Amino acid sequence: MTFSDGTTLDASAVVANLDIWYAGRKNEGINPVGLFPKTYDRAEAIDATIVKVFFKAPTPRVHPDARLPWLHPHLAEEHRATRRPAG
């Protein structure tokens, strides 16, 4: 899978998106995803293609909806630095 600019969606991008989906960035106008498990603790990129996800309690089903917006890490950083909407 790639972003629209051709950059590969790698494990570090997945970790960043899981963190945003869980906690949002309210000071930047990005709300958490309401249906994302509240038991999410953190995620770690094991390598470029593997993500290990940790939960605070047993969580029977975690399936991020592919329709959720996947934020390109560079756009996320640019948005954070400029506080302008990405895109």
N, CA, C and O atoms as a Tinker XYZ file with bonds, in Angstrom:
   348  protein
     1  N      0.851000   -1.150000    0.000000    73     2
     2  CA     0.000000    0.000000    0.000000    64     1     3
     3  C      0.908000    1.228000    0.000000    63     2     4     5
     4  O      1.963000    1.239000    0.635000    81     3
     5  N      0.483000    2.247000   -0.716000    73     3     6
     6  CA     1.263000    3.480000   -0.775000    64     5     7
     7  C      0.352000    4.681000   -0.544000    63     6     8     9
     8  O     -0.865000    4.611000   -0.716000    81     7
     9  N      0.985000    5.785000   -0.148000    73     7    10
    10  CA     0.282000    7.053000   -0.066000    64     9    11
    11  C      0.152000    7.614000   -1.472000    63    10    12    13
    12  O      0.769000    7.096000   -2.403000    81    11
    13  N     -0.635000    8.654000   -1.639000    73    11    14
    14  CA    -0.875000    9.208000   -2.967000    64    13    15
    15  C      0.394000    9.727000   -3.632000    63    14    16    17
    16  O      0.439000    9.842000   -4.857000    81    15
    17  N      1.433000   10.045000   -2.845000    73    15    18
    18  CA     2.690000   10.519000   -3.447000    64    17    19
    19  C      3.635000    9.373000   -3.792000    63    18    20    21
    20  O      4.757000    9.602000   -4.243000    81    19
    21  N      3.172000    8.123000   -3.576000    73    19    22
    22  CA     3.979000    6.958000   -3.901000    64    21    23
    23  C      4.809000    6.429000   -2.747000    63    22    24    25
    24  O      5.405000    5.358000   -2.862000    81    23
    25  N      4.863000    7.153000   -1.634000    73    23    26
    26  CA     5.595000    6.704000   -0.455000    64    25    27
    27  C      4.912000    5.472000    0.128000    63    26    28    29
    28  O      3.686000    5.424000    0.232000    81    27
    29  N      5.703000    4.486000    0.505000    73    27    30
    30  CA     5.169000    3.253000    1.068000    64    29    31
    31  C      4.570000    3.494000    2.455000    63    30    32    33
    32  O      5.137000    4.209000    3.281000    81    31
    33  N      3.423000    2.887000    2.682000    73    31    34
    34  CA     2.824000    2.890000    4.014000    64    33    35
    35  C      3.580000    1.845000    4.814000    63    34    36    37
    36  O      3.308000    0.651000    4.695000    81    35
    37  N      4.536000    2.293000    5.636000    73    35    38
    38  CA     5.366000    1.354000    6.387000    64    37    39
    39  C      4.907000    1.278000    7.842000    63    38    40    41
    40  O      3.953000    1.946000    8.241000    81    39
    41  N      5.596000    0.460000    8.618000    73    39    42
    42  CA     5.204000    0.217000   10.004000    64    41    43
    43  C      5.218000    1.486000   10.845000    63    42    44    45
    44  O      4.348000    1.661000   11.697000    81    43
    45  N      6.179000    2.371000   10.628000    73    43    46
    46  CA     6.223000    3.604000   11.424000    64    45    47
    47  C      5.004000    4.483000   11.135000    63    46    48    49
    48  O      4.492000    5.143000   12.039000    81    47
    49  N      4.543000    4.498000    9.900000    73    47    50
    50  CA     3.333000    5.254000    9.559000    64    49    51
    51  C      2.107000    4.621000   10.207000    63    50    52    53
    52  O      1.208000    5.331000   10.660000    81    51
    53  N      2.064000    3.292000   10.253000    73    51    54
    54  CA     0.946000    2.600000   10.900000    64    53    55
    55  C      0.914000    2.938000   12.389000    63    54    56    57
    56  O     -0.149000    3.233000   12.934000    81    55
    57  N      2.072000    2.897000   13.050000    73    55    58
    58  CA     2.145000    3.238000   14.479000    64    57    59
    59  C      1.644000    4.665000   14.705000    63    58    60    61
    60  O      0.840000    4.902000   15.606000    81    59
    61  N      2.110000    5.607000   13.901000    73    59    62
    62  CA     1.688000    7.001000   14.051000    64    61    63
    63  C      0.179000    7.135000   13.888000    63    62    64    65
    64  O     -0.461000    7.872000   14.639000    81    63
    65  N     -0.395000    6.431000   12.916000    73    63    66
    66  CA    -1.831000    6.499000   12.696000    64    65    67
    67  C     -2.611000    5.858000   13.829000    63    66    68    69
    68  O     -3.634000    6.404000   14.244000    81    67
    69  N     -2.165000    4.718000   14.345000    73    67    70
    70  CA    -2.851000    4.091000   15.481000    64    69    71
    71  C     -2.871000    5.040000   16.678000    63    70    72    73
    72  O     -3.889000    5.170000   17.358000    81    71
    73  N     -1.743000    5.702000   16.930000    73    71    74
    74  CA    -1.677000    6.657000   18.043000    64    73    75
    75  C     -2.653000    7.809000   17.842000    63    74    76    77
    76  O     -3.325000    8.232000   18.782000    81    75
    77  N     -2.729000    8.316000   16.612000    73    75    78
    78  CA    -3.652000    9.414000   16.317000    64    77    79
    79  C     -5.093000    8.942000   16.428000    63    78    80    81
    80  O     -5.929000    9.646000   16.995000    81    79
    81  N     -5.403000    7.747000   15.889000    73    79    82
    82  CA    -6.767000    7.239000   15.972000    64    81    83
    83  C     -7.198000    7.086000   17.426000    63    82    84    85
    84  O     -8.354000    7.341000   17.763000    81    83
    85  N     -6.257000    6.662000   18.299000    73    83    86
    86  CA    -6.592000    6.451000   19.710000    64    85    87
    87  C     -6.762000    7.775000   20.459000    63    86    88    89
    88  O     -7.790000    8.002000   21.096000    81    87
    89  N     -5.768000    8.634000   20.383000    73    87    90
    90  CA    -5.752000    9.832000   21.217000    64    89    91
    91  C     -6.148000   11.107000   20.484000    63    90    92    93
    92  O     -6.543000   12.090000   21.111000    81    91
    93  N     -6.043000   11.092000   19.152000    73    91    94
    94  CA    -6.278000   12.313000   18.407000    64    93    95
    95  C     -5.168000   13.317000   18.685000    63    94    96    97
    96  O     -4.174000   13.004000   19.340000    81    95
    97  N     -5.351000   14.492000   18.189000    73    95    98
    98  CA    -4.478000   15.646000   18.479000    64    97    99
    99  C     -5.418000   16.836000   18.603000    63    98   100   101
   100  O     -5.519000   17.674000   17.706000    81    99
   101  N     -6.094000   16.884000   19.726000    73    99   102
   102  CA    -7.158000   17.869000   19.908000    64   101   103
   103  C     -6.675000   19.298000   19.722000    63   102   104   105
   104  O     -7.422000   20.139000   19.222000    81   103
   105  N     -5.427000   19.592000   20.117000    73   103   106
   106  CA    -4.915000   20.952000   19.951000    64   105   107
   107  C     -4.683000   21.300000   18.486000    63   106   108   109
   108  O     -4.442000   22.459000   18.150000    81   107
   109  N     -4.755000   20.285000   17.608000    73   107   110
   110  CA    -4.602000   20.507000   16.170000    64   109   111
   111  C     -5.914000   20.243000   15.423000    63   110   112   113
   112  O     -5.948000   20.231000   14.192000    81   111
   113  N     -6.986000   20.032000   16.180000    73   111   114
   114  CA    -8.282000   19.809000   15.567000    64   113   115
   115  C     -8.503000   18.395000   15.063000    63   114   116   117
   116  O     -9.416000   18.157000   14.272000    81   115
   117  N     -7.672000   17.438000   15.514000    73   115   118
   118  CA    -7.821000   16.043000   15.099000    64   117   119
   119  C     -8.398000   15.261000   16.285000    63   118   120   121
   120  O     -7.734000   15.090000   17.307000    81   119
   121  N     -9.630000   14.793000   16.139000    73   119   122
   122  CA   -10.281000   14.049000   17.213000    64   121   123
   123  C     -9.933000   12.570000   17.145000    63   122   124   125
   124  O     -9.604000   12.055000   16.076000    81   123
   125  N    -10.006000   11.876000   18.296000    73   123   126
   126  CA    -9.817000   10.427000   18.279000    64   125   127
   127  C    -10.934000    9.755000   17.483000    63   126   128   129
   128  O    -12.021000   10.313000   17.332000    81   127
   129  N    -10.660000    8.557000   16.977000    73   127   130
   130  CA   -11.679000    7.772000   16.281000    64   129   131
   131  C    -12.537000    7.098000   17.341000    63   130   132   133
   132  O    -12.037000    6.307000   18.141000    81   131
   133  N    -13.816000    7.407000   17.347000    73   131   134
   134  CA   -14.716000    6.949000   18.395000    64   133   135
   135  C    -14.801000    5.443000   18.568000    63   134   136   137
   136  O    -14.953000    4.967000   19.693000    81   135
   137  N    -14.708000    4.680000   17.487000    73   135   138
   138  CA   -14.851000    3.232000   17.584000    64   137   139
   139  C    -13.527000    2.513000   17.803000    63   138   140   141
   140  O    -13.501000    1.284000   17.870000    81   139
   141  N    -12.428000    3.255000   17.915000    73   139   142
   142  CA   -11.129000    2.619000   18.144000    64   141   143
   143  C    -11.097000    2.108000   19.585000    63   142   144   145
   144  O    -11.580000    2.799000   20.482000    81   143
   145  N    -10.542000    0.914000   19.832000    73   143   146
   146  CA   -10.579000    0.318000   21.174000    64   145   147
   147  C     -9.981000    1.217000   22.251000    63   146   148   149
   148  O     -8.867000    1.723000   22.111000    81   147
   149  N    -10.730000    1.401000   23.312000    73   147   150
   150  CA   -10.258000    2.212000   24.453000    64   149   151
   151  C     -9.171000    1.488000   25.234000    63   150   152   153
   152  O     -8.511000    2.085000   26.084000    81   151
   153  N     -8.981000    0.202000   24.948000    73   151   154
   154  CA    -7.965000   -0.585000   25.641000    64   153   155
   155  C     -6.588000   -0.471000   24.990000    63   154   156   157
   156  O     -5.623000   -1.057000   25.480000    81   155
   157  N     -6.487000    0.279000   23.888000    73   155   158
   158  CA    -5.189000    0.474000   23.197000    64   157   159
   159  C     -4.193000    1.094000   24.164000    63   158   160   161
   160  O     -4.516000    2.043000   24.879000    81   159
   161  N     -2.988000    0.557000   24.180000    73   159   162
   162  CA    -1.914000    1.106000   25.023000    64   161   163
   163  C     -0.849000    1.783000   24.165000    63   162   164   165
   164  O     -0.543000    2.961000   24.350000    81   163
   165  N     -0.287000    1.020000   23.220000    73   163   166
   166  CA     0.752000    1.571000   22.342000    64   165   167
   167  C      1.024000    0.580000   21.217000    63   166   168   169
   168  O      0.547000   -0.554000   21.234000    81   167
   169  N      1.797000    1.032000   20.247000    73   167   170
   170  CA     2.238000    0.168000   19.160000    64   169   171
   171  C      3.708000    0.436000   18.900000    63   170   172   173
   172  O      4.199000    1.544000   19.117000    81   171
   173  N      4.401000   -0.588000   18.435000    73   171   174
   174  CA     5.827000   -0.474000   18.129000    64   173   175
   175  C      6.090000   -1.043000   16.743000    63   174   176   177
   176  O      5.562000   -2.093000   16.376000    81   175
   177  N      6.914000   -0.335000   15.980000    73   175   178
   178  CA     7.344000   -0.841000   14.673000    64   177   179
   179  C      8.502000   -1.807000   14.920000    63   178   180   181
   180  O      9.573000   -1.396000   15.368000    81   179
   181  N      8.288000   -3.073000   14.631000    73   179   182
   182  CA     9.326000   -4.091000   14.809000    64   181   183
   183  C     10.341000   -3.991000   13.675000    63   182   184   185
   184  O     11.549000   -4.065000   13.902000    81   183
   185  N      9.847000   -3.824000   12.468000    73   183   186
   186  CA    10.685000   -3.542000   11.298000    64   185   187
   187  C      9.802000   -2.765000   10.329000    63   186   188   189
   188  O      8.747000   -2.271000   10.727000    81   187
   189  N     10.196000   -2.649000    9.099000    73   187   190
   190  CA     9.442000   -1.829000    8.147000    64   189   191
   191  C      8.049000   -2.369000    7.826000    63   190   192   193
   192  O      7.192000   -1.627000    7.347000    81   191
   193  N      7.818000   -3.668000    8.090000    73   191   194
   194  CA     6.537000   -4.262000    7.706000    64   193   195
   195  C      5.744000   -4.877000    8.858000    63   194   196   197
   196  O      4.631000   -5.360000    8.648000    81   195
   197  N      6.298000   -4.868000   10.067000    73   195   198
   198  CA     5.624000   -5.521000   11.199000    64   197   199
   199  C      5.389000   -4.515000   12.320000    63   198   200   201
   200  O      6.293000   -3.785000   12.727000    81   199
   201  N      4.134000   -4.496000   12.813000    73   199   202
   202  CA     3.754000   -3.643000   13.931000    64   201   203
   203  C      3.261000   -4.533000   15.059000    63   202   204   205
   204  O      2.429000   -5.413000   14.840000    81   203
   205  N      3.770000   -4.308000   16.260000    73   203   206
   206  CA     3.308000   -5.012000   17.444000    64   205   207
   207  C      2.431000   -4.047000   18.234000    63   206   208   209
   208  O      2.861000   -2.946000   18.579000    81   207
   209  N      1.189000   -4.469000   18.521000    73   207   210
   210  CA     0.226000   -3.613000   19.196000    64   209   211
   211  C     -0.019000   -4.146000   20.600000    63   210   212   213
   212  O     -0.201000   -5.348000   20.793000    81   211
   213  N     -0.022000   -3.249000   21.577000    73   211   214
   214  CA    -0.220000   -3.595000   22.985000    64   213   215
   215  C     -1.535000   -2.998000   23.472000    63   214   216   217
   216  O     -1.894000   -1.874000   23.119000    81   215
   217  N     -2.248000   -3.775000   24.293000    73   215   218
   218  CA    -3.503000   -3.329000   24.863000    64   217   219
   219  C     -3.440000   -3.409000   26.379000    63   218   220   221
   220  O     -2.680000   -4.200000   26.937000    81   219
   221  N     -4.249000   -2.579000   27.046000    73   219   222
   222  CA    -4.291000   -2.532000   28.512000    64   221   223
   223  C     -5.082000   -3.703000   29.084000    63   222   224   225
   224  O     -4.936000   -4.041000   30.259000    81   223
   225  N     -5.908000   -4.314000   28.264000    73   223   226
   226  CA    -6.768000   -5.424000   28.679000    64   225   227
   227  C     -7.048000   -6.274000   27.445000    63   226   228   229
   228  O     -6.847000   -5.818000   26.320000    81   227
   229  N     -7.514000   -7.513000   27.650000    73   227   230
   230  CA    -7.857000   -8.342000   26.493000    64   229   231
   231  C     -8.837000   -7.602000   25.578000    63   230   232   233
   232  O     -9.828000   -7.027000   26.029000    81   231
   233  N     -8.533000   -7.636000   24.307000    73   231   234
   234  CA    -9.352000   -6.935000   23.314000    64   233   235
   235  C     -9.647000   -7.931000   22.202000    63   234   236   237
   236  O     -8.772000   -8.240000   21.393000    81   235
   237  N    -10.889000   -8.438000   22.157000    73   235   238
   238  CA   -11.194000   -9.546000   21.252000    64   237   239
   239  C    -11.109000   -9.230000   19.768000    63   238   240   241
   240  O    -10.772000  -10.110000   18.977000    81   239
   241  N    -11.405000   -8.003000   19.369000    73   239   242
   242  CA   -11.440000   -7.725000   17.940000    64   241   243
   243  C    -10.893000   -6.333000   17.663000    63   242   244   245
   244  O    -11.419000   -5.328000   18.142000    81   243
   245  N     -9.843000   -6.302000   16.891000    73   243   246
   246  CA    -9.290000   -5.019000   16.459000    64   245   247
   247  C     -9.120000   -5.110000   14.955000    63   246   248   249
   248  O     -8.340000   -5.919000   14.453000    81   247
   249  N     -9.849000   -4.280000   14.251000    73   247   250
   250  CA    -9.768000   -4.281000   12.799000    64   249   251
   251  C     -9.920000   -2.848000   12.329000    63   250   252   253
   252  O    -11.036000   -2.396000   12.072000    81   251
   253  N     -8.794000   -2.113000   12.209000    73   251   254
   254  CA    -8.928000   -0.739000   11.721000    64   253   255
   255  C     -9.610000   -0.722000   10.360000    63   254   256   257
   256  O     -9.240000   -1.466000    9.451000    81   255
   257  N    -10.576000    0.109000   10.245000    73   255   258
   258  CA   -11.331000    0.238000    9.003000    64   257   259
   259  C    -10.445000    0.873000    7.944000    63   258   260   261
   260  O     -9.905000    1.959000    8.154000    81   259
   261  N    -10.294000    0.215000    6.830000    73   259   262
   262  CA    -9.438000    0.726000    5.753000    64   261   263
   263  C     -9.949000    2.059000    5.221000    63   262   264   265
   264  O     -9.221000    2.785000    4.544000    81   263
   265  N    -11.201000    2.376000    5.528000    73   263   266
   266  CA   -11.747000    3.652000    5.068000    64   265   267
   267  C    -11.321000    4.814000    5.945000    63   266   268   269
   268  O    -11.525000    5.970000    5.575000    81   267
   269  N    -10.724000    4.528000    7.117000    73   267   270
   270  CA   -10.231000    5.611000    7.967000    64   269   271
   271  C     -9.102000    6.331000    7.242000    63   270   272   273
   272  O     -8.368000    5.712000    6.472000    81   271
   273  N     -8.957000    7.615000    7.475000    73   271   274
   274  CA    -7.887000    8.341000    6.794000    64   273   275
   275  C     -6.515000    7.933000    7.316000    63   274   276   277
   276  O     -6.264000    7.961000    8.521000    81   275
   277  N     -5.641000    7.558000    6.405000    73   275   278
   278  CA    -4.265000    7.240000    6.765000    64   277   279
   279  C     -3.444000    8.489000    6.514000    63   278   280   281
   280  O     -3.332000    8.940000    5.374000    81   279
   281  N     -2.874000    9.049000    7.556000    73   279   282
   282  CA    -2.133000   10.289000    7.466000    64   281   283
   283  C     -0.676000   10.011000    7.146000    63   282   284   285
   284  O     -0.009000    9.260000    7.858000    81   283
   285  N     -0.185000   10.612000    6.084000    73   283   286
   286  CA     1.222000   10.478000    5.696000    64   285   287
   287  C      2.070000   11.116000    6.792000    63   286   288   289
   288  O      1.787000   12.246000    7.190000    81   287
   289  N      3.107000   10.428000    7.297000    73   287   290
   290  CA     3.918000   10.988000    8.385000    64   289   291
   291  C      4.477000   12.371000    8.073000    63   290   292   293
   292  O      4.547000   13.212000    8.969000    81   291
   293  N      4.870000   12.628000    6.850000    73   291   294
   294  CA     5.416000   13.943000    6.507000    64   293   295
   295  C      4.333000   15.008000    6.567000    63   294   296   297
   296  O      4.593000   16.129000    7.004000    81   295
   297  N      3.128000   14.674000    6.137000    73   295   298
   298  CA     2.039000   15.627000    6.231000    64   297   299
   299  C      1.666000   15.877000    7.681000    63   298   300   301
   300  O      1.332000   17.002000    8.054000    81   299
   301  N      1.719000   14.836000    8.500000    73   299   302
   302  CA     1.421000   15.003000    9.921000    64   301   303
   303  C      2.422000   15.953000   10.557000    63   302   304   305
   304  O      2.036000   16.837000   11.321000    81   303
   305  N      3.699000   15.782000   10.252000    73   303   306
   306  CA     4.726000   16.658000   10.814000    64   305   307
   307  C      4.569000   18.078000   10.281000    63   306   308   309
   308  O      4.708000   19.040000   11.037000    81   307
   309  N      4.284000   18.217000    8.994000    73   307   310
   310  CA     4.089000   19.542000    8.407000    64   309   311
   311  C      2.892000   20.222000    9.052000    63   310   312   313
   312  O      2.939000   21.408000    9.378000    81   311
   313  N      1.814000   19.457000    9.234000    73   311   314
   314  CA     0.606000   20.010000    9.858000    64   313   315
   315  C      0.924000   20.455000   11.286000    63   314   316   317
   316  O      0.494000   21.525000   11.716000    81   315
   317  N      1.672000   19.640000   12.011000    73   315   318
   318  CA     2.011000   19.975000   13.393000    64   317   319
   319  C      2.876000   21.231000   13.420000    63   318   320   321
   320  O      2.694000   22.088000   14.284000    81   319
   321  N      3.809000   21.349000   12.489000    73   319   322
   322  CA     4.730000   22.484000   12.489000    64   321   323
   323  C      4.044000   23.783000   12.073000    63   322   324   325
   324  O      4.369000   24.849000   12.597000    81   323
   325  N      3.105000   23.705000   11.140000    73   323   326
   326  CA     2.501000   24.918000   10.598000    64   325   327
   327  C      1.117000   25.190000   11.171000    63   326   328   329
   328  O      0.611000   26.309000   11.088000    81   327
   329  N      0.497000   24.143000   11.763000    73   327   330
   330  CA    -0.858000   24.223000   12.291000    64   329   331
   331  C     -1.864000   24.608000   11.199000    63   330   332   333
   332  O     -2.899000   25.214000   11.477000    81   331
   333  N     -1.543000   24.249000    9.971000    73   331   334
   334  CA    -2.469000   24.428000    8.851000    64   333   335
   335  C     -3.007000   23.055000    8.480000    63   334   336   337
   336  O     -2.324000   22.050000    8.673000    81   335
   337  N     -4.210000   23.002000    7.955000    73   335   338
   338  CA    -4.729000   21.702000    7.517000    64   337   339
   339  C     -3.824000   21.075000    6.452000    63   338   340   341
   340  O     -3.385000   21.751000    5.522000    81   339
   341  N     -3.554000   19.788000    6.600000    73   339   342
   342  CA    -2.757000   19.075000    5.594000    64   341   343
   343  C     -3.616000   18.803000    4.382000    63   342   344   345
   344  O     -4.812000   18.547000    4.515000    81   343
   345  N     -3.027000   18.854000    3.199000    73   343   346
   346  CA    -3.776000   18.499000    2.007000    64   345   347
   347  C     -3.912000   19.624000    1.142000    63   346   348
   348  O     -4.521000   19.514000    0.077000    81   347
